[in-house]
Amino acid sequence: MSKLLPPPLLHSLLSTPHLPPKTFHLLTTVTLCTLNLPHEIPHVYQHALSTLPNLPDEHETHAERLHLTRRIREALIKAAPISGLPKTINALQALKSATPPVLLDLPDASSSPSDRRAEILNIPSPPSTTTTTNGRPASSSLPPTFSRGAAFFAQTYGKITHDVQHNLSHSGTEDLGLLAQLYYAYIFSSNPHILSAAETSYVLIAALVPQDVNPQLKGHLRGALNNGAALENVRAVRDVVLRICEEAGMRRQLDGRTPTPGGGWGWGWGWRGGVEKL
């Protein structure tokens, strides 16, 4: 049993009003990953399996369990650029330790639900190019995967899309903007049949809240609305993630200090100000 998230607390959080259906265990897993608490993830996964309905057909039961497991793995993959790759590796390994072998997707399996292998390895021939003034080749069109990523980026940021693109590309190195293109093309916009656009926004929020990065959190809270989420759903997602962080010991800081159990103030782990909200 988890000491951080015992069953009564999990049940209470799962019952949060307006929490989007079938997202609680995704949010919790990503939050624990970002908090660097991978050892808690198997407990959450077992709880997730226990919430599935008892179906009379064995094949239907397997399909439900597999679908749930794949959604949790996809949530961790999509949050990886935000949570950090080392934490994601440890989280996925912890999840694997609790996953029945029949629910694992092997790298050479033709039944994998992910499109990324084909998108990354089966790269089409480059489009025709011209030469720019700096001698670099300039593509006449974007590959389909990058066009999809650009569309998802524009959908997420809406009317501030150009400003965000400009800030990324003019950060002192254009490579920051290129990284964003890669993430949106191959990570965030991919596999919508596993996680919808709104669900992708939810898991990104779950990875941002623990990190005290309000400018980015603000963009993705509003981005969730742009991706089809209702306002009350986004607020519920933020509240659940915030509660998990507080259970892990995060606190709001005052002048860089956090409250201590004895009632005093010390230098600790928390948010330097309020956590961005809608």
C-alpha positions in Angstrom: 0.0 0.0 0.0 1.2 3.5 -0.8 1.9 5.7 2.1 1.7 8.8 -0.1 -1.6 8.0 -1.8 -3.5 5.3 0.2 -6.7 3.9 -1.2 -9.1 6.3 0.7 -7.2 9.3 -0.7 -7.1 7.9 -4.2 -10.8 7.3 -4.0 -11.4 10.9 -2.8 -9.3 12.4 -5.6 -10.9 10.2 -8.1 -14.3 11.6 -7.0 -13.2 15.2 -7.6 -16.2 17.0 -9.3 -15.8 17.8 -13.0 -12.6 15.7 -13.3 -12.6 14.5 -16.9 -13.5 10.8 -17.2 -10.8 8.2 -17.5 -8.0 10.7 -16.8 -7.3 10.4 -13.0 -4.7 7.6 -13.2 -3.0 9.4 -16.2 -2.7 12.6 -14.2 -1.5 10.9 -11.1 1.1 8.8 -12.8 2.5 11.9 -14.7 2.5 13.9 -11.5 4.4 11.2 -9.6 6.9 10.9 -12.5 7.6 14.7 -12.4 7.9 14.6 -8.6 10.5 11.9 -9.0 8.5 9.4 -7.1 8.4 6.4 -9.5 8.1 3.9 -6.7 4.6 5.1 -6.1 3.5 4.4 -9.7 2.9 0.6 -9.3 0.4 1.3 -6.5 -1.5 3.8 -8.7 -1.5 1.3 -11.6 -2.9 -1.5 -9.5 -5.6 0.9 -8.3 -6.3 1.8 -11.9 -6.8 -1.9 -12.9 -9.1 -2.4 -9.9 -11.4 0.3 -11.1 -12.1 -1.5 -14.4 -15.5 -3.2 -14.7 -15.8 -7.0 -14.4 -16.7 -8.1 -17.9 -18.0 -11.6 -18.6 -15.9 -12.0 -21.7 -12.2 -12.7 -21.1 -11.2 -11.1 -24.4 -13.1 -7.9 -23.5 -11.5 -7.8 -20.1 -8.0 -8.1 -21.6 -8.8 -5.4 -24.2 -9.9 -3.0 -21.4 -6.8 -3.7 -19.4 -4.5 -3.3 -22.4 -6.2 0.0 -23.4 -5.8 1.5 -19.9 -2.2 0.4 -19.7 -1.4 1.9 -23.1 -3.0 5.2 -22.2 -0.9 5.4 -19.0 2.3 4.7 -21.0 1.3 7.2 -23.6 0.7 9.9 -20.9 4.3 9.3 -19.6 5.7 9.5 -23.2 3.8 12.7 -24.0 4.9 14.4 -20.7 8.5 13.3 -21.2 9.7 16.6 -22.7 8.2 18.4 -19.7 9.0 16.0 -16.9 12.5 15.1 -18.1 13.7 11.9 -19.9 15.5 10.4 -16.8 12.4 10.7 -14.7 10.3 9.2 -17.5 12.7 6.3 -17.9 12.4 5.5 -14.2 8.6 5.9 -14.3 8.2 3.6 -17.2 10.5 1.0 -15.7 8.4 1.2 -12.4 5.2 0.8 -14.4 6.6 -2.2 -16.3 7.5 -3.9 -13.0 3.8 -4.0 -12.1 2.5 -4.7 -15.6 1.5 -8.3 -16.5 3.6 -9.5 -19.5 0.5 -9.9 -21.7 0.0 -6.1 -21.4 3.5 -5.1 -22.5 4.1 -3.8 -26.1 7.3 -5.3 -27.5 9.5 -3.3 -29.9 9.1 -5.8 -32.8 5.4 -6.4 -32.3 3.2 -5.6 -35.2 0.3 -4.9 -32.8 1.8 -1.8 -31.2 -0.8 1.0 -31.1 1.9 3.7 -31.5 2.4 5.4 -34.9 5.8 6.8 -33.9 8.0 3.9 -35.2 6.6 4.4 -38.7 6.7 8.2 -38.4 10.4 8.3 -37.2 11.9 5.3 -39.1 9.9 5.4 -42.4 10.9 8.9 -43.3 9.8 9.9 -46.8 12.2 11.3 -49.4 12.9 15.0 -48.7 10.9 17.5 -50.7 12.5 19.6 -53.4 14.7 22.3 -51.9 16.1 25.7 -52.9 19.2 27.4 -51.4 18.7 30.4 -49.1 21.0 33.4 -48.8 23.0 31.7 -46.0 23.7 28.6 -48.1 21.3 26.3 -46.2 18.7 24.3 -48.1 15.2 25.5 -47.6 12.4 23.0 -48.0 9.5 23.9 -50.2 7.1 22.1 -47.9 7.0 20.5 -44.5 6.8 16.7 -44.1 3.2 15.6 -43.0 4.3 14.9 -39.5 5.7 18.4 -39.0 2.6 19.9 -40.6 0.4 18.0 -38.1 2.7 19.2 -35.3 2.4 22.8 -36.5 -1.4 22.5 -36.6 -1.5 21.2 -33.1 0.8 24.0 -31.9 -1.4 26.6 -33.5 -4.5 25.0 -32.1 -3.0 24.9 -28.6 -1.8 28.5 -28.5 -4.5 30.1 -30.6 -4.2 33.8 -31.1 -0.7 34.0 -29.4 0.8 31.3 -31.7 3.0 33.7 -33.6 4.3 35.3 -30.4 5.2 32.0 -28.9 6.9 30.9 -32.1 8.9 34.1 -32.2 10.0 33.9 -28.5 11.2 30.3 -29.0 13.1 31.0 -32.2 14.6 34.3 -30.9 15.8 33.0 -27.5 19.4 33.3 -28.5 19.4 30.1 -30.5 16.9 29.1 -33.2 17.4 25.5 -32.0 14.9 26.0 -29.1 12.2 26.6 -31.8 13.3 23.5 -33.7 13.1 21.5 -30.5 9.5 22.6 -30.1 8.7 21.6 -33.7 10.1 18.1 -33.0 8.2 17.7 -29.8 4.9 18.8 -31.3 5.4 16.7 -34.4 6.5 13.4 -32.9 5.3 13.6 -29.3 2.4 15.9 -28.5 0.3 15.6 -31.7 0.9 11.9 -32.3 -1.3 9.0 -31.4 -4.6 10.9 -31.0 -6.4 7.5 -31.0 -4.8 6.8 -27.6 -5.0 10.3 -26.0 -7.1 13.1 -27.4 -5.9 16.6 -27.8 -7.6 17.7 -24.6 -6.2 14.7 -22.7 -2.7 15.5 -24.0 -3.2 19.0 -22.5 -4.2 17.5 -19.2 -1.0 15.4 -18.9 1.1 18.4 -19.8 -0.6 20.4 -17.1 0.2 17.5 -14.7 3.9 17.7 -15.6 4.0 21.5 -15.3 2.2 22.1 -12.0 5.0 20.5 -9.8 7.7 22.5 -11.5 6.8 26.0 -10.5 6.8 27.3 -14.1 3.8 29.5 -14.3 4.4 31.1 -17.7 4.3 27.6 -19.4 1.5 26.4 -17.1 -0.6 29.4 -18.1 -0.1 28.6 -21.8 -1.2 25.0 -21.4 -4.1 25.8 -19.1 -5.5 28.0 -21.8 -4.3 25.5 -24.4 -6.5 22.8 -22.9 -9.5 25.1 -23.6 -8.3 25.5 -27.1 -8.0 21.8 -27.5 -11.7 21.2 -26.5 -11.7 21.0 -22.7 -14.4 22.6 -20.6 -13.3 25.2 -18.1 -14.5 23.2 -15.1 -12.5 20.1 -16.4 -9.3 22.1 -16.6 -9.8 23.5 -13.1 -10.4 20.0 -11.7 -7.3 18.7 -13.4 -5.2 21.5 -11.9 -6.7 20.9 -8.4 -6.1 17.2 -8.4 -2.5 17.6 -9.4 -2.0 20.4 -6.9 -3.4 18.1 -4.1 -1.0 15.3 -5.1 1.9 17.7 -5.0 0.9 18.9 -1.5 0.6 15.3 -0.3 4.2 14.9 -1.5 5.3 17.8 0.6 5.2 20.8 -1.8 4.2 24.1 -0.2 3.7 27.7 -1.3 6.9 29.6 -0.4 7.2 33.1 1.1 10.4 34.8 0.0 11.8 31.5 -1.0 10.9 29.8 2.3 8.3 27.2 3.0 6.4 26.4 6.2 7.8 23.7 8.4 5.9 21.1 10.4 6.8 22.9 13.6 5.1 26.1 12.5 8.2 27.9 11.5 9.8 28.7 8.1 12.6 27.0 6.3 14.3 26.6 2.9 12.3 23.9 1.2 10.4 22.6 -1.7 7.5 24.4 -3.2 6.1 27.1 -5.3 7.6 30.6 -5.1 4.2 32.2 -5.6 0.7 31.2 -6.5 0.1 28.4 -8.9 -1.3 29.7 -12.2 -5.1 29.1 -12.6 -8.0 30.0 -14.9 
